[in-house]
Amino acid sequence: MSRDPLLYLDDLIASAQKIGRLTAGRSMPDFAADEAVFDAVLFNLQVIGEAIKQLPEPLRQKLTPAHRSAPARLRDLIAHHYFAIDVEIIWDVVKHHLPALLVEALALQQTLDASKGA
């Protein structure tokens, strides 16, 4: 069964928002010490990376170059090189890079929604 490619954008947004909720009000040491939260964040980063891979190319091209490829590379690192995961790098992604990706994804979703209504 084929899946509507736009649902991947929804998945990306939902996972980014979930990571935001999971890490809100936490410090890096607190984040690193909470295995359940750390694992949940890693899972949602994998979802984001896979969702970006599955976005149709015209939509992916609307994201900044770093947001087109970095989440997919991080997904591959988590899935295939889990032993190389560095909690400080994950924290940096969560606190500095993911919010910008979420803003772009929400803007893209809003643009797509507006064009459907037009």
Biopython code that builds the backbone (N, CA, C, O; Angstrom):
import numpy as np
from Bio.PDB.StructureBuilder import StructureBuilder

atoms = [
    (1, "MET", "N", (0.851, -1.181, 0.000)),
    (1, "MET", "CA", (0.000, 0.000, 0.000)),
    (1, "MET", "C", (0.896, 1.243, 0.000)),
    (1, "MET", "O", (1.833, 1.354, 0.790)),
    (2, "SER", "N", (0.588, 2.158, -0.891)),
    (2, "SER", "CA", (1.356, 3.388, -1.021)),
    (2, "SER", "C", (0.880, 4.416, 0.010)),
    (2, "SER", "O", (-0.311, 4.509, 0.307)),
    (3, "ARG", "N", (1.803, 5.161, 0.532)),
    (3, "ARG", "CA", (1.495, 6.162, 1.555)),
    (3, "ARG", "C", (1.588, 7.557, 0.934)),
    (3, "ARG", "O", (2.479, 7.829, 0.130)),
    (4, "ASP", "N", (0.674, 8.419, 1.307)),
    (4, "ASP", "CA", (0.709, 9.805, 0.839)),
    (4, "ASP", "C", (2.032, 10.420, 1.291)),
    (4, "ASP", "O", (2.303, 10.477, 2.490)),
    (5, "PRO", "N", (2.848, 10.875, 0.367)),
    (5, "PRO", "CA", (4.164, 11.408, 0.733)),
    (5, "PRO", "C", (4.100, 12.604, 1.681)),
    (5, "PRO", "O", (5.045, 12.854, 2.429)),
    (6, "LEU", "N", (3.001, 13.338, 1.653)),
    (6, "LEU", "CA", (2.892, 14.501, 2.545)),
    (6, "LEU", "C", (2.766, 14.080, 4.009)),
    (6, "LEU", "O", (3.014, 14.882, 4.909)),
    (7, "LEU", "N", (2.386, 12.836, 4.248)),
    (7, "LEU", "CA", (2.308, 12.359, 5.624)),
    (7, "LEU", "C", (3.687, 12.306, 6.275)),
    (7, "LEU", "O", (3.799, 12.374, 7.499)),
    (8, "TYR", "N", (4.731, 12.186, 5.466)),
    (8, "TYR", "CA", (6.079, 12.195, 6.019)),
    (8, "TYR", "C", (6.412, 13.555, 6.628)),
    (8, "TYR", "O", (7.130, 13.634, 7.625)),
    (9, "LEU", "N", (5.895, 14.611, 6.035)),
    (9, "LEU", "CA", (6.081, 15.944, 6.612)),
    (9, "LEU", "C", (5.376, 16.019, 7.959)),
    (9, "LEU", "O", (5.914, 16.588, 8.909)),
    (10, "ASP", "N", (4.196, 15.459, 8.050)),
    (10, "ASP", "CA", (3.481, 15.403, 9.333)),
    (10, "ASP", "C", (4.283, 14.620, 10.369)),
    (10, "ASP", "O", (4.367, 15.024, 11.528)),
    (11, "ASP", "N", (4.872, 13.499, 9.950)),
    (11, "ASP", "CA", (5.685, 12.690, 10.862)),
    (11, "ASP", "C", (6.889, 13.479, 11.367)),
    (11, "ASP", "O", (7.211, 13.451, 12.555)),
    (12, "LEU", "N", (7.543, 14.177, 10.455)),
    (12, "LEU", "CA", (8.700, 14.998, 10.812)),
    (12, "LEU", "C", (8.306, 16.017, 11.880)),
    (12, "LEU", "O", (8.979, 16.151, 12.902)),
    (13, "ILE", "N", (7.232, 16.719, 11.635)),
    (13, "ILE", "CA", (6.775, 17.762, 12.568)),
    (13, "ILE", "C", (6.386, 17.149, 13.905)),
    (13, "ILE", "O", (6.773, 17.666, 14.953)),
    (14, "ALA", "N", (5.636, 16.068, 13.888)),
    (14, "ALA", "CA", (5.202, 15.434, 15.136)),
    (14, "ALA", "C", (6.398, 14.957, 15.958)),
    (14, "ALA", "O", (6.417, 15.127, 17.177)),
    (15, "SER", "N", (7.387, 14.366, 15.309)),
    (15, "SER", "CA", (8.558, 13.888, 16.041)),
    (15, "SER", "C", (9.394, 15.039, 16.586)),
    (15, "SER", "O", (9.899, 14.956, 17.705)),
    (16, "ALA", "N", (9.545, 16.104, 15.817)),
    (16, "ALA", "CA", (10.300, 17.266, 16.303)),
    (16, "ALA", "C", (9.600, 17.899, 17.504)),
    (16, "ALA", "O", (10.248, 18.286, 18.476)),
    (17, "GLN", "N", (8.285, 18.000, 17.431)),
    (17, "GLN", "CA", (7.532, 18.562, 18.558)),
    (17, "GLN", "C", (7.626, 17.654, 19.788)),
    (17, "GLN", "O", (7.733, 18.137, 20.915)),
    (18, "LYS", "N", (7.586, 16.357, 19.565)),
    (18, "LYS", "CA", (7.703, 15.408, 20.676)),
    (18, "LYS", "C", (9.073, 15.549, 21.346)),
    (18, "LYS", "O", (9.165, 15.557, 22.573)),
    (19, "ILE", "N", (10.125, 15.659, 20.550)),
    (19, "ILE", "CA", (11.461, 15.850, 21.118)),
    (19, "ILE", "C", (11.498, 17.133, 21.931)),
    (19, "ILE", "O", (12.101, 17.170, 23.003)),
    (20, "GLY", "N", (10.866, 18.177, 21.436)),
    (20, "GLY", "CA", (10.799, 19.436, 22.179)),
    (20, "GLY", "C", (10.147, 19.260, 23.537)),
    (20, "GLY", "O", (10.626, 19.787, 24.541)),
    (21, "ARG", "N", (9.053, 18.516, 23.560)),
    (21, "ARG", "CA", (8.370, 18.257, 24.838)),
    (21, "ARG", "C", (9.225, 17.397, 25.767)),
    (21, "ARG", "O", (9.276, 17.646, 26.972)),
    (22, "LEU", "N", (9.890, 16.395, 25.217)),
    (22, "LEU", "CA", (10.701, 15.487, 26.024)),
    (22, "LEU", "C", (11.915, 16.176, 26.653)),
    (22, "LEU", "O", (12.378, 15.776, 27.721)),
    (23, "THR", "N", (12.420, 17.197, 25.994)),
    (23, "THR", "CA", (13.656, 17.831, 26.463)),
    (23, "THR", "C", (13.434, 19.201, 27.097)),
    (23, "THR", "O", (14.381, 19.810, 27.595)),
    (24, "ALA", "N", (12.211, 19.685, 27.086)),
    (24, "ALA", "CA", (11.925, 21.010, 27.655)),
    (24, "ALA", "C", (12.313, 21.048, 29.135)),
    (24, "ALA", "O", (11.978, 20.150, 29.907)),
    (25, "GLY", "N", (13.013, 22.089, 29.498)),
    (25, "GLY", "CA", (13.379, 22.300, 30.896)),
    (25, "GLY", "C", (14.492, 21.399, 31.396)),
    (25, "GLY", "O", (14.799, 21.408, 32.588)),
    (26, "ARG", "N", (15.097, 20.628, 30.522)),
    (26, "ARG", "CA", (16.180, 19.734, 30.934)),
    (26, "ARG", "C", (17.535, 20.364, 30.655)),
    (26, "ARG", "O", (17.684, 21.195, 29.759)),
    (27, "SER", "N", (18.498, 19.956, 31.427)),
    (27, "SER", "CA", (19.892, 20.300, 31.153)),
    (27, "SER", "C", (20.524, 19.115, 30.425)),
    (27, "SER", "O", (19.952, 18.026, 30.403)),
    (28, "MET", "N", (21.682, 19.318, 29.841)),
    (28, "MET", "CA", (22.356, 18.232, 29.139)),
    (28, "MET", "C", (22.669, 17.073, 30.085)),
    (28, "MET", "O", (22.428, 15.924, 29.714)),
    (29, "PRO", "N", (23.200, 17.322, 31.302)),
    (29, "PRO", "CA", (23.459, 16.180, 32.194)),
    (29, "PRO", "C", (22.183, 15.418, 32.566)),
    (29, "PRO", "O", (22.198, 14.191, 32.668)),
    (30, "ASP", "N", (21.091, 16.141, 32.768)),
    (30, "ASP", "CA", (19.810, 15.507, 33.077)),
    (30, "ASP", "C", (19.341, 14.657, 31.898)),
    (30, "ASP", "O", (18.876, 13.531, 32.075)),
    (31, "PHE", "N", (19.469, 15.204, 30.713)),
    (31, "PHE", "CA", (19.101, 14.491, 29.493)),
    (31, "PHE", "C", (19.938, 13.223, 29.349)),
    (31, "PHE", "O", (19.403, 12.151, 29.064)),
    (32, "ALA", "N", (21.229, 13.343, 29.541)),
    (32, "ALA", "CA", (22.135, 12.195, 29.393)),
    (32, "ALA", "C", (21.852, 11.113, 30.419)),
    (32, "ALA", "O", (22.043, 9.929, 30.139)),
    (33, "ALA", "N", (21.402, 11.499, 31.591)),
    (33, "ALA", "CA", (21.158, 10.534, 32.662)),
    (33, "ALA", "C", (19.824, 9.809, 32.536)),
    (33, "ALA", "O", (19.641, 8.751, 33.138)),
    (34, "ASP", "N", (18.898, 10.353, 31.772)),
    (34, "ASP", "CA", (17.563, 9.758, 31.651)),
    (34, "ASP", "C", (17.527, 8.855, 30.413)),
    (34, "ASP", "O", (17.290, 9.313, 29.295)),
    (35, "GLU", "N", (17.766, 7.572, 30.641)),
    (35, "GLU", "CA", (17.862, 6.631, 29.520)),
    (35, "GLU", "C", (16.584, 6.583, 28.677)),
    (35, "GLU", "O", (16.655, 6.504, 27.451)),
    (36, "ALA", "N", (15.439, 6.629, 29.318)),
    (36, "ALA", "CA", (14.177, 6.538, 28.577)),
    (36, "ALA", "C", (13.997, 7.745, 27.657)),
    (36, "ALA", "O", (13.609, 7.592, 26.499)),
    (37, "VAL", "N", (14.275, 8.926, 28.165)),
    (37, "VAL", "CA", (14.147, 10.131, 27.345)),
    (37, "VAL", "C", (15.182, 10.117, 26.235)),
    (37, "VAL", "O", (14.859, 10.424, 25.087)),
    (38, "PHE", "N", (16.421, 9.766, 26.555)),
    (38, "PHE", "CA", (17.476, 9.719, 25.544)),
    (38, "PHE", "C", (17.083, 8.750, 24.424)),
    (38, "PHE", "O", (17.203, 9.083, 23.245)),
    (39, "ASP", "N", (16.617, 7.555, 24.790)),
    (39, "ASP", "CA", (16.220, 6.584, 23.775)),
    (39, "ASP", "C", (15.020, 7.070, 22.958)),
    (39, "ASP", "O", (14.968, 6.849, 21.748)),
    (40, "ALA", "N", (14.066, 7.725, 23.603)),
    (40, "ALA", "CA", (12.902, 8.260, 22.878)),
    (40, "ALA", "C", (13.339, 9.341, 21.893)),
    (40, "ALA", "O", (12.826, 9.408, 20.776)),
    (41, "VAL", "N", (14.271, 10.174, 22.297)),
    (41, "VAL", "CA", (14.785, 11.217, 21.403)),
    (41, "VAL", "C", (15.486, 10.577, 20.210)),
    (41, "VAL", "O", (15.275, 10.992, 19.070)),
    (42, "LEU", "N", (16.317, 9.573, 20.465)),
    (42, "LEU", "CA", (17.003, 8.898, 19.357)),
    (42, "LEU", "C", (16.011, 8.299, 18.374)),
    (42, "LEU", "O", (16.184, 8.414, 17.160)),
    (43, "PHE", "N", (14.971, 7.660, 18.896)),
    (43, "PHE", "CA", (13.961, 7.081, 18.013)),
    (43, "PHE", "C", (13.318, 8.170, 17.151)),
    (43, "PHE", "O", (13.167, 7.996, 15.942)),
    (44, "ASN", "N", (12.946, 9.273, 17.763)),
    (44, "ASN", "CA", (12.281, 10.340, 17.015)),
    (44, "ASN", "C", (13.229, 11.021, 16.034)),
    (44, "ASN", "O", (12.784, 11.500, 14.992)),
    (45, "LEU", "N", (14.512, 11.075, 16.337)),
    (45, "LEU", "CA", (15.486, 11.585, 15.365)),
    (45, "LEU", "C", (15.574, 10.644, 14.166)),
    (45, "LEU", "O", (15.751, 11.089, 13.032)),
    (46, "GLN", "N", (15.451, 9.342, 14.422)),
    (46, "GLN", "CA", (15.423, 8.390, 13.307)),
    (46, "GLN", "C", (14.187, 8.607, 12.443)),
    (46, "GLN", "O", (14.271, 8.577, 11.215)),
    (47, "VAL", "N", (13.057, 8.823, 13.074)),
    (47, "VAL", "CA", (11.817, 9.083, 12.327)),
    (47, "VAL", "C", (11.997, 10.333, 11.459)),
    (47, "VAL", "O", (11.635, 10.330, 10.283)),
    (48, "ILE", "N", (12.549, 11.382, 12.031)),
    (48, "ILE", "CA", (12.762, 12.632, 11.275)),
    (48, "ILE", "C", (13.664, 12.384, 10.073)),
    (48, "ILE", "O", (13.356, 12.820, 8.963)),
    (49, "GLY", "N", (14.766, 11.692, 10.289)),
    (49, "GLY", "CA", (15.685, 11.410, 9.183)),
    (49, "GLY", "C", (15.043, 10.585, 8.085)),
    (49, "GLY", "O", (15.240, 10.858, 6.901)),
    (50, "GLU", "N", (14.276, 9.576, 8.474)),
    (50, "GLU", "CA", (13.602, 8.738, 7.477)),
    (50, "GLU", "C", (12.507, 9.528, 6.764)),
    (50, "GLU", "O", (12.321, 9.382, 5.556)),
    (51, "ALA", "N", (11.789, 10.357, 7.505)),
    (51, "ALA", "CA", (10.740, 11.168, 6.889)),
    (51, "ALA", "C", (11.326, 12.103, 5.833)),
    (51, "ALA", "O", (10.741, 12.281, 4.765)),
    (52, "ILE", "N", (12.465, 12.692, 6.128)),
    (52, "ILE", "CA", (13.104, 13.580, 5.148)),
    (52, "ILE", "C", (13.525, 12.788, 3.909)),
    (52, "ILE", "O", (13.386, 13.265, 2.783)),
    (53, "LYS", "N", (14.036, 11.584, 4.125)),
    (53, "LYS", "CA", (14.412, 10.744, 2.978)),
    (53, "LYS", "C", (13.206, 10.432, 2.093)),
    (53, "LYS", "O", (13.340, 10.308, 0.876)),
    (54, "GLN", "N", (12.036, 10.306, 2.706)),
    (54, "GLN", "CA", (10.842, 9.902, 1.978)),
    (54, "GLN", "C", (10.071, 11.078, 1.363)),
    (54, "GLN", "O", (9.176, 10.869, 0.545)),
    (55, "LEU", "N", (10.411, 12.299, 1.748)),
    (55, "LEU", "CA", (9.736, 13.458, 1.149)),
    (55, "LEU", "C", (10.010, 13.495, -0.346)),
    (55, "LEU", "O", (11.133, 13.219, -0.768)),
    (56, "PRO", "N", (9.030, 13.824, -1.142)),
    (56, "PRO", "CA", (9.291, 13.996, -2.571)),
    (56, "PRO", "C", (10.368, 15.068, -2.781)),
    (56, "PRO", "O", (10.425, 16.062, -2.056)),
    (57, "GLU", "N", (11.198, 14.850, -3.763)),
    (57, "GLU", "CA", (12.332, 15.753, -4.010)),
    (57, "GLU", "C", (11.923, 17.223, -4.115)),
    (57, "GLU", "O", (12.614, 18.073, -3.553)),
    (58, "PRO", "N", (10.828, 17.565, -4.812)),
    (58, "PRO", "CA", (10.458, 18.989, -4.876)),
    (58, "PRO", "C", (10.201, 19.600, -3.494)),
    (58, "PRO", "O", (10.503, 20.772, -3.270)),
    (59, "LEU", "N", (9.652, 18.819, -2.580)),
    (59, "LEU", "CA", (9.433, 19.340, -1.216)),
    (59, "LEU", "C", (10.736, 19.417, -0.455)),
    (59, "LEU", "O", (10.999, 20.398, 0.240)),
    (60, "ARG", "N", (11.559, 18.378, -0.583)),
    (60, "ARG", "CA", (12.849, 18.374, 0.113)),
    (60, "ARG", "C", (13.703, 19.569, -0.324)),
    (60, "ARG", "O", (14.450, 20.128, 0.479)),
    (61, "GLN", "N", (13.593, 19.952, -1.583)),
    (61, "GLN", "CA", (14.376, 21.085, -2.098)),
    (61, "GLN", "C", (13.945, 22.413, -1.484)),
    (61, "GLN", "O", (14.684, 23.394, -1.563)),
    (62, "LYS", "N", (12.779, 22.459, -0.882)),
    (62, "LYS", "CA", (12.313, 23.689, -0.242)),
    (62, "LYS", "C", (12.945, 23.890, 1.133)),
    (62, "LYS", "O", (12.841, 24.971, 1.713)),
    (63, "LEU", "N", (13.599, 22.856, 1.654)),
    (63, "LEU", "CA", (14.318, 22.977, 2.930)),
    (63, "LEU", "C", (15.719, 23.499, 2.664)),
    (63, "LEU", "O", (16.248, 23.335, 1.565)),
    (64, "THR", "N", (16.319, 24.124, 3.662)),
    (64, "THR", "CA", (17.700, 24.576, 3.504)),
    (64, "THR", "C", (18.593, 23.362, 3.255)),
    (64, "THR", "O", (18.253, 22.254, 3.670)),
    (65, "PRO", "N", (19.721, 23.554, 2.590)),
    (65, "PRO", "CA", (20.589, 22.414, 2.262)),
    (65, "PRO", "C", (20.948, 21.540, 3.470)),
    (65, "PRO", "O", (20.941, 20.314, 3.360)),
    (66, "ALA", "N", (21.252, 22.129, 4.581)),
    (66, "ALA", "CA", (21.616, 21.333, 5.764)),
    (66, "ALA", "C", (20.445, 20.484, 6.238)),
    (66, "ALA", "O", (20.640, 19.355, 6.688)),
    (67, "HIS", "N", (19.242, 21.012, 6.143)),
    (67, "HIS", "CA", (18.071, 20.275, 6.616)),
    (67, "HIS", "C", (17.619, 19.206, 5.628)),
    (67, "HIS", "O", (16.813, 18.341, 5.970)),
    (68, "ARG", "N", (18.135, 19.266, 4.409)),
    (68, "ARG", "CA", (17.816, 18.231, 3.427)),
    (68, "ARG", "C", (18.598, 16.953, 3.690)),
    (68, "ARG", "O", (18.119, 15.854, 3.407)),
    (69, "SER", "N", (19.812, 17.101, 4.239)),
    (69, "SER", "CA", (20.679, 15.927, 4.331)),
    (69, "SER", "C", (21.112, 15.559, 5.753)),
    (69, "SER", "O", (21.235, 14.374, 6.061)),
    (70, "ALA", "N", (21.342, 16.529, 6.612)),
    (70, "ALA", "CA", (21.881, 16.222, 7.947)),
    (70, "ALA", "C", (20.979, 15.295, 8.759)),
    (70, "ALA", "O", (21.493, 14.367, 9.383)),
    (71, "PRO", "N", (19.660, 15.499, 8.783)),
    (71, "PRO", "CA", (18.826, 14.573, 9.554)),
    (71, "PRO", "C", (18.878, 13.139, 9.012)),
    (71, "PRO", "O", (18.826, 12.185, 9.788)),
    (72, "ALA", "N", (18.978, 12.984, 7.713)),
    (72, "ALA", "CA", (19.071, 11.645, 7.130)),
    (72, "ALA", "C", (20.409, 10.996, 7.493)),
    (72, "ALA", "O", (20.464, 9.800, 7.782)),
    (73, "ARG", "N", (21.477, 11.780, 7.478)),
    (73, "ARG", "CA", (22.789, 11.241, 7.873)),
    (73, "ARG", "C", (22.790, 10.860, 9.349)),
    (73, "ARG", "O", (23.371, 9.843, 9.729)),
    (74, "LEU", "N", (22.138, 11.679, 10.187)),
    (74, "LEU", "CA", (22.055, 11.362, 11.612)),
    (74, "LEU", "C", (21.235, 10.091, 11.807)),
    (74, "LEU", "O", (21.589, 9.251, 12.635)),
    (75, "ARG", "N", (20.160, 9.941, 11.067)),
    (75, "ARG", "CA", (19.352, 8.718, 11.143)),
    (75, "ARG", "C", (20.203, 7.500, 10.829)),
    (75, "ARG", "O", (20.116, 6.484, 11.519)),
    (76, "ASP", "N", (21.027, 7.597, 9.788)),
    (76, "ASP", "CA", (21.890, 6.476, 9.418)),
    (76, "ASP", "C", (22.922, 6.187, 10.506)),
    (76, "ASP", "O", (23.225, 5.026, 10.785)),
    (77, "LEU", "N", (23.453, 7.225, 11.110)),
    (77, "LEU", "CA", (24.411, 7.048, 12.203)),
    (77, "LEU", "C", (23.751, 6.310, 13.371)),
    (77, "LEU", "O", (24.313, 5.354, 13.906)),
    (78, "ILE", "N", (22.567, 6.756, 13.756)),
    (78, "ILE", "CA", (21.868, 6.124, 14.883)),
    (78, "ILE", "C", (21.545, 4.664, 14.554)),
    (78, "ILE", "O", (21.726, 3.784, 15.396)),
    (79, "ALA", "N", (21.077, 4.411, 13.353)),
    (79, "ALA", "CA", (20.653, 3.056, 12.981)),
    (79, "ALA", "C", (21.819, 2.103, 12.756)),
    (79, "ALA", "O", (21.743, 0.931, 13.124)),
    (80, "HIS", "N", (22.892, 2.594, 12.158)),
    (80, "HIS", "CA", (23.967, 1.698, 11.732)),
    (80, "HIS", "C", (25.261, 1.826, 12.524)),
    (80, "HIS", "O", (26.090, 0.916, 12.513)),
    (81, "HIS", "N", (25.436, 2.943, 13.204)),
    (81, "HIS", "CA", (26.664, 3.167, 13.978)),
    (81, "HIS", "C", (26.307, 3.640, 15.378)),
    (81, "HIS", "O", (26.910, 4.573, 15.909)),
    (82, "TYR", "N", (25.317, 2.979, 15.965)),
    (82, "TYR", "CA", (24.801, 3.357, 17.286)),
    (82, "TYR", "C", (25.901, 3.460, 18.332)),
    (82, "TYR", "O", (25.778, 4.225, 19.289)),
    (83, "PHE", "N", (26.962, 2.704, 18.159)),
    (83, "PHE", "CA", (28.075, 2.703, 19.107)),
    (83, "PHE", "C", (28.876, 3.998, 19.054)),
    (83, "PHE", "O", (29.691, 4.257, 19.939)),
    (84, "ALA", "N", (28.654, 4.808, 18.037)),
    (84, "ALA", "CA", (29.386, 6.064, 17.880)),
    (84, "ALA", "C", (28.571, 7.278, 18.313)),
    (84, "ALA", "O", (29.005, 8.414, 18.122)),
    (85, "ILE", "N", (27.400, 7.050, 18.892)),
    (85, "ILE", "CA", (26.540, 8.162, 19.296)),
    (85, "ILE", "C", (27.165, 8.903, 20.467)),
    (85, "ILE", "O", (27.580, 8.301, 21.457)),
    (86, "ASP", "N", (27.221, 10.205, 20.334)),
    (86, "ASP", "CA", (27.776, 11.077, 21.376)),
    (86, "ASP", "C", (26.627, 11.915, 21.930)),
    (86, "ASP", "O", (25.988, 12.667, 21.194)),
    (87, "VAL", "N", (26.371, 11.783, 23.224)),
    (87, "VAL", "CA", (25.234, 12.478, 23.838)),
    (87, "VAL", "C", (25.340, 13.993, 23.674)),
    (87, "VAL", "O", (24.318, 14.664, 23.535)),
    (88, "GLU", "N", (26.536, 14.538, 23.686)),
    (88, "GLU", "CA", (26.688, 15.996, 23.526)),
    (88, "GLU", "C", (26.301, 16.436, 22.119)),
    (88, "GLU", "O", (25.734, 17.514, 21.938)),
    (89, "ILE", "N", (26.599, 15.618, 21.137)),
    (89, "ILE", "CA", (26.201, 15.953, 19.763)),
    (89, "ILE", "C", (24.680, 15.867, 19.627)),
    (89, "ILE", "O", (24.057, 16.733, 19.013)),
    (90, "ILE", "N", (24.095, 14.832, 20.194)),
    (90, "ILE", "CA", (22.634, 14.697, 20.141)),
    (90, "ILE", "C", (21.980, 15.887, 20.834)),
    (90, "ILE", "O", (21.002, 16.437, 20.327)),
    (91, "TRP", "N", (22.511, 16.290, 21.987)),
    (91, "TRP", "CA", (21.969, 17.438, 22.708)),
    (91, "TRP", "C", (22.064, 18.703, 21.858)),
    (91, "TRP", "O", (21.121, 19.494, 21.816)),
    (92, "ASP", "N", (23.187, 18.897, 21.186)),
    (92, "ASP", "CA", (23.373, 20.066, 20.328)),
    (92, "ASP", "C", (22.352, 20.050, 19.180)),
    (92, "ASP", "O", (21.772, 21.084, 18.848)),
    (93, "VAL", "N", (22.144, 18.901, 18.591)),
    (93, "VAL", "CA", (21.148, 18.775, 17.519)),
    (93, "VAL", "C", (19.770, 19.156, 18.042)),
    (93, "VAL", "O", (19.043, 19.927, 17.415)),
    (94, "VAL", "N", (19.425, 18.606, 19.195)),
    (94, "VAL", "CA", (18.092, 18.825, 19.778)),
    (94, "VAL", "C", (17.863, 20.286, 20.129)),
    (94, "VAL", "O", (16.784, 20.823, 19.882)),
    (95, "LYS", "N", (18.860, 20.922, 20.697)),
    (95, "LYS", "CA", (18.676, 22.290, 21.195)),
    (95, "LYS", "C", (18.968, 23.374, 20.159)),
    (95, "LYS", "O", (18.447, 24.483, 20.279)),
    (96, "HIS", "N", (19.781, 23.086, 19.151)),
    (96, "HIS", "CA", (20.173, 24.144, 18.213)),
    (96, "HIS", "C", (19.718, 23.922, 16.776)),
    (96, "HIS", "O", (19.366, 24.880, 16.087)),
    (97, "HIS", "N", (19.718, 22.697, 16.322)),
    (97, "HIS", "CA", (19.405, 22.442, 14.913)),
    (97, "HIS", "C", (17.942, 22.046, 14.694)),
    (97, "HIS", "O", (17.315, 22.472, 13.724)),
    (98, "LEU", "N", (17.418, 21.245, 15.585)),
    (98, "LEU", "CA", (16.042, 20.774, 15.431)),
    (98, "LEU", "C", (15.001, 21.894, 15.468)),
    (98, "LEU", "O", (14.054, 21.855, 14.682)),
    (99, "PRO", "N", (15.137, 22.890, 16.350)),
    (99, "PRO", "CA", (14.142, 23.972, 16.328)),
    (99, "PRO", "C", (14.070, 24.689, 14.976)),
    (99, "PRO", "O", (12.983, 25.050, 14.524)),
    (100, "ALA", "N", (15.215, 24.894, 14.335)),
    (100, "ALA", "CA", (15.210, 25.556, 13.018)),
    (100, "ALA", "C", (14.558, 24.671, 11.962)),
    (100, "ALA", "O", (13.825, 25.162, 11.104)),
    (101, "LEU", "N", (14.821, 23.372, 12.023)),
    (101, "LEU", "CA", (14.179, 22.448, 11.091)),
    (101, "LEU", "C", (12.668, 22.450, 11.303)),
    (101, "LEU", "O", (11.903, 22.427, 10.338)),
    (102, "LEU", "N", (12.243, 22.475, 12.550)),
    (102, "LEU", "CA", (10.807, 22.490, 12.841)),
    (102, "LEU", "C", (10.146, 23.741, 12.270)),
    (102, "LEU", "O", (9.057, 23.663, 11.703)),
    (103, "VAL", "N", (10.791, 24.878, 12.415)),
    (103, "VAL", "CA", (10.246, 26.124, 11.859)),
    (103, "VAL", "C", (10.093, 25.998, 10.342)),
    (103, "VAL", "O", (9.062, 26.380, 9.788)),
    (104, "GLU", "N", (11.106, 25.469, 9.676)),
    (104, "GLU", "CA", (11.026, 25.290, 8.219)),
    (104, "GLU", "C", (9.919, 24.315, 7.831)),
    (104, "GLU", "O", (9.164, 24.563, 6.891)),
    (105, "ALA", "N", (9.829, 23.216, 8.556)),
    (105, "ALA", "CA", (8.823, 22.206, 8.226)),
    (105, "ALA", "C", (7.408, 22.744, 8.435)),
    (105, "ALA", "O", (6.515, 22.482, 7.629)),
    (106, "LEU", "N", (7.207, 23.491, 9.512)),
    (106, "LEU", "CA", (5.882, 24.086, 9.753)),
    (106, "LEU", "C", (5.531, 25.106, 8.675)),
    (106, "LEU", "O", (4.383, 25.175, 8.236)),
    (107, "ALA", "N", (6.508, 25.894, 8.249)),
    (107, "ALA", "CA", (6.267, 26.870, 7.186)),
    (107, "ALA", "C", (5.929, 26.160, 5.876)),
    (107, "ALA", "O", (5.040, 26.593, 5.143)),
    (108, "LEU", "N", (6.634, 25.077, 5.587)),
    (108, "LEU", "CA", (6.355, 24.303, 4.378)),
    (108, "LEU", "C", (4.955, 23.702, 4.445)),
    (108, "LEU", "O", (4.216, 23.725, 3.461)),
    (109, "GLN", "N", (4.593, 23.165, 5.606)),
    (109, "GLN", "CA", (3.255, 22.605, 5.784)),
    (109, "GLN", "C", (2.193, 23.681, 5.591)),
    (109, "GLN", "O", (1.175, 23.445, 4.940)),
    (110, "GLN", "N", (2.427, 24.846, 6.150)),
    (110, "GLN", "CA", (1.467, 25.944, 6.020)),
    (110, "GLN", "C", (1.326, 26.355, 4.549)),
    (110, "GLN", "O", (0.215, 26.602, 4.079)),
    (111, "THR", "N", (2.418, 26.426, 3.840)),
    (111, "THR", "CA", (2.380, 26.754, 2.416)),
    (111, "THR", "C", (1.590, 25.714, 1.631)),
    (111, "THR", "O", (0.780, 26.056, 0.769)),
    (112, "LEU", "N", (1.831, 24.459, 1.934)),
    (112, "LEU", "CA", (1.110, 23.379, 1.238)),
    (112, "LEU", "C", (-0.374, 23.417, 1.560)),
    (112, "LEU", "O", (-1.213, 23.235, 0.678)),
    (113, "ASP", "N", (-0.695, 23.655, 2.826)),
    (113, "ASP", "CA", (-2.107, 23.753, 3.225)),
    (113, "ASP", "C", (-2.796, 24.925, 2.533)),
    (113, "ASP", "O", (-3.945, 24.804, 2.108)),
    (114, "ALA", "N", (-2.104, 26.057, 2.418)),
    (114, "ALA", "CA", (-2.677, 27.238, 1.774)),
    (114, "ALA", "C", (-2.895, 26.984, 0.288)),
    (114, "ALA", "O", (-3.882, 27.448, -0.282)),
    (115, "SER", "N", (-1.971, 26.245, -0.350)),
    (115, "SER", "CA", (-2.142, 25.985, -1.779)),
    (115, "SER", "C", (-3.262, 24.991, -2.052)),
    (115, "SER", "O", (-3.859, 25.007, -3.129)),
    (116, "LYS", "N", (-3.552, 24.123, -1.082)),
    (116, "LYS", "CA", (-4.686, 23.201, -1.222)),
    (116, "LYS", "C", (-6.002, 23.961, -1.170)),
    (116, "LYS", "O", (-6.954, 23.632, -1.878)),
    (117, "GLY", "N", (-6.045, 24.992, -0.312)),
    (117, "GLY", "CA", (-7.264, 25.773, -0.148)),
    (117, "GLY", "C", (-7.492, 26.767, -1.260)),
    (117, "GLY", "O", (-8.607, 27.256, -1.442)),
    (118, "ALA", "N", (-6.446, 27.071, -2.008)),
    (118, "ALA", "CA", (-6.556, 28.087, -3.070)),
    (118, "ALA", "C", (-7.171, 27.532, -4.328)),
    (118, "ALA", "O", (-7.331, 28.258, -5.309)),
]
sb = StructureBuilder()
sb.init_structure("model")
sb.init_model(0)
sb.init_chain("A")
sb.init_seg("    ")
for serial, (resi, resn, name, xyz) in enumerate(atoms, 1):
    if name == "N":
        sb.init_residue(resn, " ", resi, " ")
    sb.init_atom(name, np.array(xyz, "f"), 0.0, 1.0, " ", f" {name:<3s}", serial, name[0])
structure = sb.get_structure()
